[in-house]
C-alpha cells in the first residue's frame, strides 16, 4: 500500500466524517447540505499535481477571504449567526481539501475535521452523529500518525537530510513507496481506537449528571406538523400520508407474544369548534397549568393500579402538542434527557381538551399515560351556551348541504344512529384523494359533497361535522395520529407523520364525546410504505436510533443511579455464590481498592523496567552519536571558515547542501570540492556514517588546501 495514497484516503475520511457530523445536525438547509456534499466529493478528487499550480494556490488564499466577506454581508442582512458560522466552517474545509499542499495543510484538514466533530456534538447528537463519532475514533489514530510521518519526511528534506545511500531525501519516492506502511500498521493504529473508546465510555458513564440541559447546547430541530396549530385550512393539509418521518414511539405494557403489525390508536392532539367555510379554529384560547398530584398530571382522575399503561416518546414538533388516547385519565411528563436541576417540563391545559408542554430545550418529551380498563371517565354535560358553540354553521352555507343530511338520515332521530348513517355514507360514496380539487374552490365543503366527491381526511371529517350540525347534533373536528406500525426490534409502535389524521367527535346524551371516523377504512389505517427486507432494515435503524436517543443522548442521573444499582445487585448476587468474594473481598470498596492497588503496582513496575532499559542500554550509543555529531559540526565550521576566506560565505538562512548546489549552478571553480565536503558532513551528521580517523584527517587536509590555494585543492 502506497504511503501517500493511504495518508490521503485517511485524511479525506476524517474530513468527510467531520462535515457529515455538521450536515446531519440539521442546522444546514437541504440545498446547502447538497452543495456541501458535492463540494466535498469534488475537492477529494482534485489531482495532487494540480495543487501546485498557480491558480489553485491563489484560490487557496482568496477563497477563505471571499467566504468571510460573504458571510459578514449576510450577517449584516439578518441571516442567523449559527447557520453562517456552520456554513463557513464547512466551506473552509472544502477549500482546504482542494488546495492542500503537503503535510502542513493535511494537518490543518485534520484540525478542522476535529472542530467540525465538536460542533456536531453541540448541535445534534442523533444516531448519525454517533456513527460519525465512532468512525472518527477508528480513523483518527492512523491519520495522525501518517500525517506526522509525512511532516517529518518533508522537514528532513528541507533541512538537507540524506538517506542511507547518501542521496538527498526524495519525498515523492517515499510517498510512492509500498514499504513504509503495511496491513499490520493500519490494523494496529485502528485498534488504538478501542482503548480510547473504552476510556471515553467510562468517563461518560461515571461522570456525575447534574442536568443535561445545563451542560449541552444541542437541540432538536422542531418539525412543523400541519394540522396541530390554532387554525387548520381545509385545502392546505398536503400529502401527509406519504411522509415516513417518525413523530413518536409508543410502548405498551403487556403486549401479546405476537403483537399486531399495525394498530389504530386515535391519538388525540387538538380539536376545533368553529368552521368559517374554509378553516377550522377555536373560539376559546385560554390555557392554564394542568392539575398536578403526586408528580402526575390529572386529566379526569388519579391513575389506578388496574389502568392500562403506555409510554410515548414524542419527537420535537411545533407547536408542542401532547397526543393522548381519547380515554386517557392521567399522565406523567418528563423531557428526553431530563435535567435534575429545575429542568422538568410543564403541562398546560387548553380548550377542547388540548394539552401543550413547555421545556427548557427542544428535545421533545417522554410521557407515561394511563387509560381505564373498567371504570370509564365521568361524562360532562353541555350547558346551553356550550352546546350552541358546537352547533354554529359557517355563514353562506348552501341550503343543499342541510338537505343532503336530512335525505341521508331520513326519519331517524337518534343522534348516535344519525352519526353512524352519515359516517357510512361518506365512507362508501366518496373517494379518498390527497390532491382533491375541492381545496382550491371558494366553498371547498360544498364542492367536495356535490362536485368532486374526492378528498383527504380533513374533507371527510369536516363534512360529517357540518352535516350533523345541520341536524342539531353537537360536533367538533379533531386532529391527531391514527396509529402506528410495530417495530420488531424496539418492541414499540412507530407513529409517523404520514399517520396524521382527522376525525369527528360527536356529543351523545349519556355517552359524552364519542369518536366517529368517516374516512374510508383503507385510507385511515396506519400505513407502511415498505415491506420485506426494506421494512426489516428500517425497523433495525429506527430501533437503534431509539436506543441511542434514550441511553446516550438522554442519559441522565436517573439512568446513572439505576446502572450503579444494577452493578451493585449483580455483585451482591455473585458474592453470595462465591467463597472468595464472601470473605475478605466481601465489600465492593475493598475489591475496588485492591484493583486500584494492583493497577498502580503494575504501572510502577512497567515504568521502572522501561526507565532502567532506557538508561541502561542506550547511554553509550547516545554519547557516541552526540560525539560524532559534534565532530561533524566542527569539521563543517572549518569548511565555512575557508569559504569565508575565499569570498563565498554561506548565508545563515541557506542550508549547507543548497549553498553547495548554488555554487555549482554558478560554475564556481571551488563548487565540486565544496559539494563533496558538504556531502561528507551531511552523511556523518544525518546519514549514520562513521567518522573514522582517516576520514577526519582527509577532510581536514582538503579544507586547509581549499583555504590556501584553490588550484592545489582541485589537484588534490
N, C-alpha and C positions, 0 to 999 in steps of 0.2 A: 504494500500500500504506500502510495506516494505521500511523503510528509506534507508537502504544500496542499495537496488535494484534500487530505483528511482534515488538516487545520482549517481550510476554508469551509468545508462542509460543517464542521462542529461550530465554527463561529457563526455561520449562517443559521444553523439550527437554534443557537441561543438568541440571535436577533429575532427570528421568527416567533419563538416562544414568548419573548418579551412583548412583541407587538400584538400577538394573539391575546395575551392577558389584558391588554388595553382594549382591544376590539370587543372581546367577549364581556367586558364590563357593562356594555350597553350605553356608555356616555357618548359614543360617536353615532351619528346617524347612519342609516343603511347605505346611502350613497357614498358618504365619506369612508365608511368601512370597506366598501368595494374598491374605491380608488386606492386606499392604503394597501390592500391585498395585492392589487395589480402592480402597484409601485414596488412592493416588497419582492414579488417574483421577478419583475424586470431588473431590479438592482442586483439580485443574486446572480443573474446570468450575464452581467456585463463582463466581457473577457478581461483578464488581468493585463494583457498587452495594451488595451485601450486606456487603462487607468493612468498611464504615464504620459498620455498625450496632453498637449497644452489646453485644448478646450475642456477636457474632463477636469484638469487641475483648476482651471478658472471657475468651473461650475462648483467645485467643492468649496471655494471661497465665497462666491457670490450668492449661491442658493440659500445658505443659512441667514445671510443678511436680508435678502428679499423676503424670506419666510417671516423673519422677525418683524419687518416693517409692515407686511401684510396683516399679521395678527394684531399688531398695535393699532392699525387703522380699523380693523373690525371691532376691536375693543372700544375704540372711540365711538363707533356707530352703535354700540349697545349689545354686542354679542356676549354670551356668558364667558366669564373668565376661565372656569374649569374646562369647558369644551375647547377653548382656544389653546390652553396650555397642553391638553392632551394631543390635539392635532399637531401642534408644533413639535412636541417630543417625538411623535410617530414619524412625521415628515423628516425631522433631523436624522433619524436613524436610516431612513431610506436614502437620503443624500449621502450619508457617510458610507453606506454599503456600496453605492455606485461609484464613489470617488476615492475609495481607500487605496493607500499605497504603503505596504509594509506593515510590520508588527505594531508600530505605534498606533496606526489607525485601527487595526484589528482590536487592540486593547480598548480603544475608545468605543468601538462597537459593543464589546462585552460590558463595559461600564453602563452604556445607555440601555442595554438589554436588562441589566440588573435594576436600574432605576424604573424601567417600564414594569418589571415584575412587582416592585414595591408599590408603584402607583396602582397596579391591578389589585394588590392586596387591599388597598384603601377603598377603591371604587367598587369592586364587585368580587365576591368570594364564592361564586357558584361552582358547580361541578366542572365546567370548562376551565375555570381558573385553577382548580385543583389538579387537573391533568397537565396544564402548562407548568405548574409548580413542580410536579413530580418529574416531568421531562427536563426541566431546568436543573434539578438536582442531579440527574443522571449525566447530562451533557457537560455541565459547568466544570467539573474537575479536569476532564480531558482537554477542554478548550483552553482553560487557564494554563495548564502545563505546556501545551503546544505553543500557545502564544508567548510564554516566557522563553521557550527554547528558540523560537524564531527571532525574538528580540535579541537574545544573546548572540545568535549567529550573525545577525546584521550589525550588532555592535562591535563584534570582533573584526568584521570586515572593514568597518570604518576606522578601526584602530590599527589596521595593517597586519593583523594576525595571519599566520600561515598554518597549513595543516601538517601532518606528519611527514609528508613528502617534500616539504619546504616550499610548496606553491601557495600563492595567496588564497584566502578563503573564497570559494566560489559559491555564492548564495543560491543562484538559480540551480546549480548542480545538486546542492543539498536539498532544495525544495522538491527536485525531481527524484530524489533517492528513495528507494524502497527498503533500505536497511535501517533507517532512523527509527521507525516505529513499526510495530507488528501487532498481531491479534492479541498477544499477551498484554502488551502495553494498554491497548484500548480496553480490554476486559478489566485490568487492574484499576485504571482510572475511573471507569464507570462504576466499579464495585465500591469505590470510595464514597459513593452516594449513600450506601447502606448505613454505615455508622453515622453519617451526617443526618440522615432521615431519622434514625433511632433517637439520636440526641435531641433533634428538633421536636419529635413526638413526645419525648419525656418532659421537655420544658412546657409544651403545650398542655399536656395532661395535668402536670403538677402545679403550674403557675396559678396563684390564687385568683379566682374570678370575682372582681369587685363590681362588676356591672359592665356587660358587653357594650351597651350603647355609650358608656362613658369612655371606653378605650378605643373603639373603632369609629371611623368616619364613614365607612362604606354604607351604601344604602341600596335598596332595590328600586328599580325604576318602575313606578306605578303605571300599569297599563289601563287606559280608559276603556271600560266595557259599556257599550251602548245599551241603554235601557235601564240604568240604575241611577240616573241623575234625577233632578227635581222636575224634569219635563221630558216627555218622550214624543217625538214626531212620528206619526203613523207611517209616513213614507220614508223615514230615514234610518231604519234599523240596519239595512245592509245584509250582506251574506255572512251572518254569524255562524251558520250551520257548517261552514267549511273551514273554520279556524280551529286547529288542533292544539293550541296552546293551553296548558293546564291552568285552570283557575283555582282549584282546590283539590285536596286529597281527603277522603273520608274513611275512617277506620271504625268498623262496627265490632262491638263486643259480642261474642257468642255466635259468630258466623257458622253455618253448616260446613261440613267437610268439603263439599263441592259447591262453593257459592255461585249464584247465578252470574253469568258473564256480564249482564247489563241489568241495571236496577233503576227503576223510576222512583226518585226521591222527592221531587217537587220542593226544592229548597227555596223558600220564600225570601226575596230580597226587599222589595218595596211594593207599595200599592198606590193607586191613583183613584181619586173620586170625581174629578172634573174633566169633561171632554168638551172641547170647543169646536169640534168639526174637523180638526186636523191633528191636534195634540192632546195628550193626557197630562194633567198636572194635579197638584194638591191644593185644596183651599186653605189648609192649615199648615203652618211651618214651624210651630213651637217645638223645641227639643229640650228635654230635661234630663239630668243624670238618672240612669236606671237604678231601681231599688236593689240594694246590695245587702246580703245577710250571710254571715259566716264565709265570706270570700266568694260567694256565688251571687250572680245576678238573677233576680226572680222575675219571671215573665207572668206566671199565674199563681205559682206556689213554690215551696221549697222542694228540692229533689227527694224522692223516696227510694229506699233500697230496692224496691221492686221495679223501678223505672228502667227503661231501656237506655243504654249509654252508648254514645258515639263521640268520636274525636274528629274535628275538622281542622285541617291545616290550610289556611287561606293565603293565597299569594297576594302581594300588594296590588290594590286596584284603586281607581279614582272614579267616583267617590268611595270612601272606605265603609262600604255597607257590609253588615253581618248577614249571612244567609243561614236560615234556620228551617227545620221541618215545620209544617203548619201546626203541629200539636206540641211543640216544644214548651216545657214548663219552666226550665231554668238553664243557665249556662255559666261556665267558669272561663274567664278570659285571661290569656297571657300572650305576650309578644313572642315572636320567633327569636330565640336567643334573649330571653327575658333578663333585664338588668335586675340587680338585687338592691340597688340604692335608689328607690323612688322612681323606677322605670316602668311600673306596671301600667298597662293601657287602661283607658277609661271607656265606659259604655254610656251612650246617650239614647234615650227612647224618643222617637219622633212620631209623627202622625201616621195613621193607617198601619200600626204595628211594625213600623220600620225601626231598626237599630243601626247606629253608626258608632264606630270606635275611633279613638284618638290615641296615638302612640308618640313617643319622643323621636322615633325614626320612621322609616317607611319600609319595614321588613315584612309587613303583613302580620297576621295574628294566628294563633293556635288556640282553639277553644273546645271545651267539652260541653256536650248538650245532653239533657235528659228529656225523654219523651215517655208518656204514660203507657203502661201495658194493660191497665184495667180501669182505673178511675180517670174519666175524661176531665178536661178542664171545664170550669163552670161557664155557662152561656151568659153573655151580657146582652141585655135588652137594648134596643134602639129607641130613643125618645123621638118625638115628632120632628124637631129640627135636624137631628142626626139622620133620620130616615129620609128627609127631604134632600139632603146633600147627595145621597146615593140614588135619587130618582131624577135629578136635573138632566134635561136633554139639551143638546147643543142648539144654538139659535140657527134657524134656517134649515132644520132637519126636514127633508122631504116627507110628505104625508105617506107616501107609499112604503116607507120603512116600517111605520107602525101597522099599516095594513098587512104587510108581509108577516109580521109577528102574529097578528090575530088570525091570519089564514093558516099559519102553521099549527098553532095550538088548538084551533077550533073552539069547542065548548069546554075545554079543560080549564079549571080554575085553581087547581092546586099548584102553588109556586114551584114545588120540587118537580112535579111532573112537567110543568111548562118548561122549566130549565132543561130537563132531560130531552124533551122533544126538540127544542131548538139546538141543543148540542148535537143530537143525532143528525138533524137536517144539514147542519154545517159540515159535519164530518163526511156525509155521503154525497151531497150535491155540489160541493165546491172542491177545487183542485189546489194543492199546495204548490206555491211558486215563489221562490226567493226574489225574483225580478218582476214582481207584479206591476203591470202598467197603471194600476189604480193609484199608486203613490204620487204620481205627478198630476192628478186631477184636482179640480177645485174642491170637490167633495169626495174624498177617497172612499169613504164608507159606502156611500150610495153607488158609486161606480163598481165597487167590489161586489155588492149584493146583487146588482141587476145587470151589469155590463160584462166585466171581465170574469167574474166568479173564480178568480185566481189570486192568491196572496199568501203571505207568510203568517206566522203565528199571531202577530200583532193585529192583523186584519180579522182573524177568526175571533180572538178574544174581544176586540172592540165591537165587532158585530153582535156577538152574544150579549155583551153587557148592555148595549143600547137597545137591542130588541126586547130584552127583559124589562128595561126601564119603561118602554112604551106600554108595558103591561102592568106597571106599578109594582115591579119586583125590584128591591134594592140590590145593586151590584157595584163592584169595583174591579178595576183591571189590575192584575198582579204580574210583576216581572221577577224572574229568578232563574234557577237552573233546573232542568227537568230531571237529571240524574247523572250516572257515571258508568264507566267501564271498569271491570275488575282487573287489577294488576296481580298476576300470579306470583311475582317475586316480592313485591312490597306488601301484599295482603291488604290492599286498600282499593277504594273505588276512585278512579281518576275522573274528575269533572272538568271538562274542557270548555273554553269559551264558545265553541260550537254547540255546546249543550244549553246555551242561553235560551230561555223560552218565556212565553207569556200565556197566562190562563186567566180564568174568571173566578171570583169569589161571589157567591150569591147568599144573601141573608135569608135564612129559612126560619120560620117560627119554631121554637123549642130545640132547634139544632144550631142556631147561630150561623156564622160564616162558613159556608160549605164550598169546597173546590169543584169546579167543572172545567173540563178541557175540551173545547170544540175543535181543536186542530186534529186532522186525521191521525190515528194512532201510529201509522208507519212513519210519519214525519215528525211526531213529537217525542218518539222514544229516543233514549241516548244512542248516539251514533259512534261507530268506529270505522274510519275510512280504511284502516289497514287490517290485513288478515295474514295468517300463515307465518312465515319466517319474519316478515317485516313487523308484524304485531309482537312477535317474540322479542325482537331486538328493541322495539320501542318500550315494551314493559320493563326490560332489563335496565335500559338507560334511565327511565323515569324513576324506577325503584332506587337506583344508585344515587340519583340526584336528591331523592328524598332523604336517604340516609346521610348524605354529605351535608345537606342543609340542617338536619336535626342534630347530628352528632359532632359536626365540625363548626359550621357557621353558627349554629345555635347552642354550642357547648357553653353551659353556664354553671353557676355554683351548685345548683341542684343536681345536675348530672355529675359534677365532680365529686360531691359528697356521696352520691349513690355509687359511683365507681369505687371509691375508697372503702365504703361499707361492704361492697361485694368482695373486694380483695380480702378484707378482714374476715368475712364469713367463710370464704374459701380456705383461708389459712387456718381458721379455727377448726373447720371440718377435717382438714388434712392432719392437724396436730392431734386431734382426738383419736386418729387411727395410726399414729406414728409414735414409736417408743422414743426415738431420738428427739423429736420436737417436743414431746411432752415432758422432757427432763430439763436440762439447763437452757435449752432453746425454746422454752415454753412461751416466752414473751416475744412479740414481734419487734420490740425495741432492742432486745438482746440480739436477735437474729440480724437486724439491720446494722447494729454496732459491729457485730462480727464480720459481716460482709464488707462494711466500710473499712474496717481494720485490715482485712485481707487484701482489699484493693490497694490501700495505701502502702502496705508492705510490698506487694508486687511491683508497684510503681517505683518504690525506693530501690529495690533490687535491680530493676531494669535500668534505672538512672545510674546506679553505682557501676554496674558492669559496662554500660556504654561509656561512661566517663573514663573508666580505667582503660578500656580498649582504645579510646581516642587519644588519651595522654600517654599511654604506654607503648603503642605501636608506631606512632607517626612523628614523634619529636625529631628523630634522626632524619627522616625523609623531609620533614618541613624545614629544618635548619639547613639541610643540604641544598634544597631548592632555593631558599632565600639567599644563600651564599652565592649560588650560580647566577641568580638574577642580579645581585649587587655587582658581581664581577662583570656581567654583560653590560650593565649600565655604565660602569667605569670605562669600559672599552669604547662605548659609543660617545661618552663625554670627550675622550681623546680624539675621536673622529670629528666631533663637532668643533673642537678647538682648531683642528687642522683646516676644516672648511672655512672657519672664520679668517684664518690667516691667509687662505688662498682667495678670499673675497667672495665666497659663495655660502654665506651663513644660512642656516635653516630657520625660517620664521617660526615662532612659538606655536602658532595655530596649525602648522602643516605637519602631518605625520612623517616619520623618517622615510618610509618607503615611497610616499608620494613625492617627497623632495628629490630623492634619487631619480625617480622616473621623470620628473620635470627637467632635471639636468640632462638626461638622455634625450628628451624631446628637443632641447635646445642645442644638442650635439656638442656639449661641452667636452673638452679633451679629458677631464677627470671623471666623466659620468660613469664609465664602465667600472672603474675601480671603486668609486663611491657606492655604486649599486651592489657590487659583490660584498663589500664590507658591511653594508646595511643588512643584507640578507643573512649574513653570519650572525649579526646581532639579534635579528628577529627570531632566527631558528633557536638560538640559545635561550632567549628570554621567553618566547611563546611556544616554540615547537618541541621543546624537550630535548634538544641536542646537548650532549655533554661538552663542557668547556674544559678540554684537557690542556696540559701544559704546552704541547706543541702548537695547538690552535691559538692559544692566547699569545704565545711568543710570535707566531707568524702574523697575527693581527696587529700586534704592537709594532713590528718592524715595518709592515706595509703602511701604517698610519704615519710613522716617522718619515718614511720616504715620500709619502704624499705631502707632508708638511714642508719638506725641504726642497724637493725638486719633482715637478710633475712628470718630466720626461723619464727620469730614473724610475718613478713609480709605475709608468706604463711598461717599462722594460722588465721590472720585477713581476 
